[in-house]
């Protein structure tokens, strides 16, 4: 094993970077008394719910942003919402990092592969943690839905899909794993069951009338948010945003890009004989994690922890040795997608090129297209060999 390979699979080092960078970012914010505004958005989303006050629209007395989440999110924030702010924000950030860690560790991969994915995610996780974002949790829920469907635990997989959907809608992409399920009727019934349960659950800390009104208002809020994302904002870091800003084509419709994207995404389903192959399944998981970000006008810089998790899974799924193109794509993603918002990247280039032209999305778009290429030209013989190796690995664990 080369020195570089030993370094990137050094477990104490990788876990220190993965958890330590995020812990450093949030503790620093508490020490300098500059807790990110997102924390107060989340906290008051919970407090407003239990006091049955509107969660949408400006609330400048509490925070300087807008709330865009479903009523279920108030339940998620309940364990944190009544704690002192300094302690609460640290626990919240580390909880998000831990859930994503658990989801990645539950994937049936070798330990070195887990460590590589965690290392690839570490810096982007810090970006998300610096903004006290919920995106690591959303990414974890998508991965967990895949893991539990694969483990024939459709009932719990459905729970993760519905939680993610009822919080931020992104979780609905877990339905992409439907054809991996070996008990599709149970999966469908489980989705229906958890939809009812989680629709009603927030009423336990509020009231039926308030929660029904909140669901209604959430729909209107999401429509308004989608319209506001397009233009000169820090959002729309997406395939649509790239086209709009690089070519100055402001009138571009999201649908004109998303619909072809969905059709291309669907190429995975054209080879049902490979649905049970793990390497082929990982292509779907990586594609899904990237797709949900690069085809969303709501995507902003901290959202990319979800896509970068997909990039990590794509990279460890590649045949070895990786090609120069594949190495270049990973380096491109690390430099532009991960490092561009940080002090490790030239500020002038970030401010004048990466941000205005939404270039943070570009490496992930290229990698997603590479995943589609790998899907279309997947080697069935290699897939069979990979499945045998996986089965032997699982039998010994």
C-alpha positions in Angstrom: 0.0 0.0 0.0 1.4 3.4 -1.0 2.1 6.2 1.6 -0.8 8.2 0.2 -3.2 5.2 0.5 -2.1 4.7 4.0 -2.7 8.3 4.8 -6.2 8.6 3.4 -7.3 5.4 5.1 -5.7 6.2 8.5 -8.8 5.8 10.6 -7.9 8.2 13.5 -6.8 10.9 11.1 -10.0 10.6 8.9 -12.4 10.6 11.9 -10.5 13.5 13.4 -10.9 15.5 10.2 -14.5 14.4 9.7 -15.8 15.3 13.1 -13.0 17.7 14.2 -13.5 20.3 11.4 -17.2 20.6 12.0 -16.7 20.7 15.8 -14.1 23.5 15.4 -16.4 25.5 13.2 -19.3 25.4 15.5 -17.4 25.9 18.8 -15.6 28.9 17.2 -19.0 30.4 16.4 -20.1 30.0 20.0 -16.9 31.4 21.5 -17.0 34.5 19.4 -20.8 34.8 20.0 -21.6 34.6 16.4 -24.0 31.7 16.1 -25.2 31.3 12.5 -28.6 32.7 11.7 -29.8 29.3 10.5 -29.8 28.0 14.1 -32.3 30.6 15.2 -34.5 29.8 12.1 -34.6 26.2 13.3 -35.1 27.0 16.9 -37.9 29.4 16.4 -39.5 27.1 13.9 -40.0 24.7 16.9 -41.0 27.4 19.4 -43.5 29.0 17.0 -45.0 25.5 16.3 -45.6 24.8 20.0 -47.0 28.3 20.5 -49.1 27.9 17.3 -47.7 31.0 15.7 -46.8 31.2 12.0 -43.4 29.8 11.0 -43.4 31.4 7.6 -42.6 35.0 6.5 -40.1 37.5 8.0 -39.6 37.3 11.7 -36.9 39.9 12.2 -37.4 39.9 16.0 -35.9 36.4 16.0 -33.8 35.9 12.9 -33.0 37.5 9.6 -34.0 34.8 7.1 -37.0 32.8 6.2 -38.2 29.4 7.3 -38.9 26.8 4.6 -39.5 23.5 6.3 -42.4 21.2 7.0 -44.1 20.8 10.4 -42.2 17.5 11.0 -39.0 19.5 11.4 -40.3 21.0 14.6 -40.3 17.5 16.1 -36.7 17.0 15.0 -35.7 20.2 16.7 -37.6 19.5 19.9 -34.6 17.9 21.7 -32.5 21.0 20.9 -35.0 23.9 20.9 -35.2 24.4 24.7 -31.5 24.1 25.5 -29.1 27.1 25.9 -28.1 28.3 22.5 -24.4 27.6 22.8 -24.9 24.0 23.9 -27.8 23.4 21.5 -26.0 24.5 18.3 -23.0 22.4 19.1 -25.2 19.3 19.7 -27.2 20.0 16.6 -24.2 20.3 14.3 -22.5 17.2 15.8 -25.8 15.2 15.6 -26.0 16.0 11.9 -22.4 14.9 11.4 -23.0 11.7 13.4 -26.1 10.7 11.5 -24.3 11.1 8.1 -21.4 9.1 9.5 -23.7 6.3 10.7 -25.5 6.2 7.3 -22.2 5.9 5.4 -20.9 3.2 7.9 -24.0 1.1 7.4 -23.3 0.7 3.7 -21.9 -2.7 3.0 -18.4 -1.5 2.1 -14.9 -2.3 3.2 -13.6 -0.1 6.1 -11.1 1.6 3.8 -13.9 2.5 1.4 -15.9 4.0 4.3 -12.9 6.1 5.3 -12.3 7.4 1.8 -16.0 8.5 1.5 -15.8 10.2 5.0 -12.5 11.9 4.0 -14.0 13.2 0.8 -17.0 14.5 2.8 -15.0 16.1 5.6 -14.4 19.6 4.3 -17.8 19.9 2.7 -19.3 18.8 5.9 -17.5 21.7 7.7 -19.0 24.1 5.2 -22.5 22.8 6.0 -21.7 22.8 9.7 -20.4 26.4 9.6 -23.9 27.3 8.3 -25.6 25.0 10.9 -27.4 23.3 8.1 -29.7 20.3 8.2 -28.4 19.0 4.9 -26.1 16.3 6.4 -29.2 14.8 8.0 -31.1 14.9 4.7 -28.3 13.2 2.9 -28.1 10.6 5.7 -31.9 9.9 5.4 -31.5 9.2 1.6 -28.6 6.8 2.2 -30.4 5.1 5.1 -33.5 4.5 2.9 -31.1 2.8 0.4 -29.4 0.7 3.2 -32.7 -0.5 4.7 -34.3 -1.4 1.4 -31.2 -3.4 0.5 -31.4 -5.1 4.0 -35.1 -6.0 3.3 -36.3 -3.7 6.0 -38.7 -1.8 3.8 -40.9 -0.6 6.8 -38.0 1.4 8.2 -36.7 2.5 4.8 -40.1 4.0 4.2 -39.9 5.9 7.5 -36.6 7.6 6.4 -38.0 8.5 3.0 -41.1 10.1 4.5 -39.2 12.0 7.3 -36.9 13.5 4.6 -39.8 14.4 2.4 -41.8 16.0 5.2 -38.9 18.0 6.3 -37.4 19.4 3.0 -38.9 17.4 0.1 -35.4 16.2 -0.9 -36.0 12.9 0.8 -38.6 11.9 -1.8 -35.8 10.9 -4.1 -35.5 7.8 -1.9 -38.3 6.5 -4.0 -35.7 6.0 -6.7 -34.7 2.8 -4.9 -38.2 1.3 -5.3 -37.0 -1.4 -7.8 -34.3 -2.6 -5.4 -37.0 -3.6 -2.9 -37.8 -7.3 -2.8 -41.2 -6.7 -1.2 -42.7 -3.8 -3.2 -46.2 -4.2 -1.7 -44.9 -4.0 1.8 -42.8 -0.9 0.8 -45.8 0.9 -0.7 -48.0 0.1 2.4 -45.2 1.3 4.7 -44.9 4.6 2.8 -48.7 5.1 3.2 -48.5 4.2 6.9 -45.6 6.6 7.7 -47.2 9.3 5.6 -50.2 9.3 7.8 -48.3 9.0 11.1 -45.9 11.8 10.3 -48.6 14.0 8.9 -50.4 13.7 12.2 -47.3 13.6 14.6 -46.7 17.4 14.8 -50.2 17.8 16.1 -48.9 16.2 19.4 -47.0 19.4 20.1 -49.4 21.8 18.6 -53.0 21.5 17.3 -54.7 19.9 14.3 -56.0 23.2 12.9 -52.6 24.8 13.2 -50.7 22.0 11.5 -53.2 21.7 8.7 -52.8 25.5 8.1 -49.0 25.1 8.2 -49.0 22.4 5.6 -51.1 24.7 3.4 -48.8 27.7 4.0 -45.7 25.5 3.4 -46.9 24.8 -0.2 -47.2 28.5 -0.9 -43.9 29.2 0.7 -42.1 26.7 -1.5 -43.6 28.1 -4.7 -42.5 31.6 -3.7 -39.0 30.3 -2.8 -38.6 28.6 -6.1 -39.3 31.9 -7.9 -36.9 33.8 -5.7 -34.1 31.3 -6.2 -33.7 32.2 -9.9 -31.5 35.3 -10.5 -28.7 37.0 -8.7 -28.7 35.0 -5.4 -26.5 32.6 -3.5 -28.9 29.8 -4.5 -29.6 28.1 -7.8 -26.2 26.5 -7.7 -27.5 23.9 -10.1 -27.4 22.7 -13.7 -30.0 25.3 -14.5 -28.0 28.0 -12.7 -24.9 27.1 -14.7 -26.8 27.6 -18.0 -28.6 30.7 -16.8 -25.5 32.5 -15.6 -22.7 31.3 -18.0 -24.8 32.0 -21.1 -26.8 34.8 -19.6 -30.0 33.0 -20.5 -32.2 34.2 -17.6 -35.5 33.1 -19.2 -34.5 29.4 -19.0 -37.3 27.3 -17.5 -36.3 24.8 -14.8 -38.5 22.3 -16.4 -36.6 22.5 -19.7 -33.5 21.1 -17.8 -35.1 19.0 -15.1 -37.3 16.8 -17.4 -34.3 15.8 -19.7 -32.4 15.2 -16.4 -35.1 12.9 -15.1 -35.1 11.0 -18.4 -31.3 10.6 -18.3 -31.4 9.6 -14.7 -33.9 6.9 -15.6 -31.3 5.0 -17.7 -30.5 3.0 -14.6 -33.8 1.3 -14.9 -33.2 0.0 -18.4 -31.2 -3.0 -17.2 -33.4 -4.9 -14.7 -31.1 -7.9 -14.9 -28.6 -5.8 -12.9 -30.9 -4.4 -10.2 -29.6 -6.9 -7.6 -25.9 -6.1 -8.3 -24.3 -4.0 -5.6 -21.9 -2.0 -7.8 -24.8 -1.2 -10.1 -27.0 -0.2 -7.1 -24.2 2.1 -5.8 -24.3 3.9 -9.2 -28.0 4.6 -8.5 -27.3 5.8 -5.0 -24.5 8.1 -6.1 -26.5 9.4 -9.0 -29.5 10.1 -6.7 -27.5 12.0 -4.1 -26.0 14.2 -6.8 -29.1 14.5 -9.0 -31.3 15.9 -6.1 -28.8 18.8 -5.7 -27.8 19.7 -9.3 -31.4 19.7 -10.5 -32.7 21.9 -7.6 -32.9 25.7 -7.9 -32.9 25.8 -4.1 -29.4 24.4 -4.0 -26.8 26.6 -2.2 -23.3 26.1 -1.1 -24.0 24.2 2.2 -26.4 21.9 0.4 -23.5 20.3 -1.5 -22.6 17.9 1.4 -25.4 15.7 -0.1 -23.9 15.7 -3.6 -20.3 15.3 -2.3 -21.4 12.2 -0.4 -22.5 10.9 -3.8 -19.2 11.9 -5.3 -17.4 9.9 -2.6 -19.6 6.8 -3.3 -19.0 7.1 -7.0 -15.2 7.3 -6.5 -14.9 4.2 -4.3 -17.2 2.3 -6.7 -14.8 2.8 -9.6 -12.7 0.0 -11.0 -9.1 0.1 -9.9 -6.8 1.5 -10.9 -8.8 4.7 -11.6 -8.2 6.5 -14.9 -6.6 9.9 -15.2 -10.0 11.4 -16.1 -11.6 10.0 -13.0 -8.8 11.3 -10.8 -9.1 14.7 -12.5 -12.9 14.8 -11.9 -12.4 14.0 -8.2 -9.7 16.7 -7.8 -11.9 19.2 -9.7 -14.7 18.5 -7.3 -12.5 18.9 -4.2 -11.0 22.1 -5.5 -14.0 23.9 -6.9 -17.0 22.4 -5.1 -15.4 21.9 -1.7 -12.6 24.4 -1.4 -14.0 27.4 -3.3 -16.1 28.8 -0.4 -13.1 28.5 2.0 -9.9 30.5 2.7 -8.0 27.7 1.0 -9.2 29.0 -2.4 -8.4 32.4 -4.0 -11.0 34.8 -2.9 -10.9 36.8 -6.1 -11.7 33.8 -8.3 -14.5 32.7 -6.0 -16.1 36.1 -5.8 -15.8 37.0 -9.5 -16.2 33.6 -11.2 -17.3 30.7 -9.0 -20.2 32.4 -7.2 -21.6 34.5 -10.1 -21.5 31.7 -12.6 -22.6 29.0 -10.1 -19.4 27.0 -10.9 -19.6 25.1 -7.7 -22.1 22.9 -9.4 -20.0 22.2 -12.5 -17.8 19.3 -11.1 -20.8 17.5 -9.7 -22.7 17.9 -13.0 -19.7 16.4 -14.9 -19.4 13.5 -12.4 -23.1 12.8 -12.6 -22.8 12.6 -16.4 -19.9 10.2 -15.9 -22.1 8.1 -13.6 -24.7 8.0 -16.3 -22.1 6.8 -18.8 -21.0 4.1 -16.4 -24.6 3.1 -16.0 -25.2 2.7 -19.7 -21.9 0.8 -20.4 -21.9 -1.2 -17.2 -20.0 -4.4 -17.7 -22.3 -7.3 -16.8 -19.4 -9.7 -16.3 -17.6 -7.4 -13.9 -20.9 -6.9 -12.2 -21.3 -10.6 -11.6 -17.8 -10.9 -10.2 -18.4 -7.9 -7.9 -21.6 -9.5 -6.6 -19.7 -12.7 -5.7 -17.1 -10.7 -3.8 -19.7 -8.8 -2.0 -21.6 -12.0 -1.0 -18.4 -13.5 0.3 -17.6 -10.4 2.3 -21.1 -10.3 3.8 -21.0 -14.0 4.7 -17.9 -13.5 6.8 -19.2 -10.5 8.7 
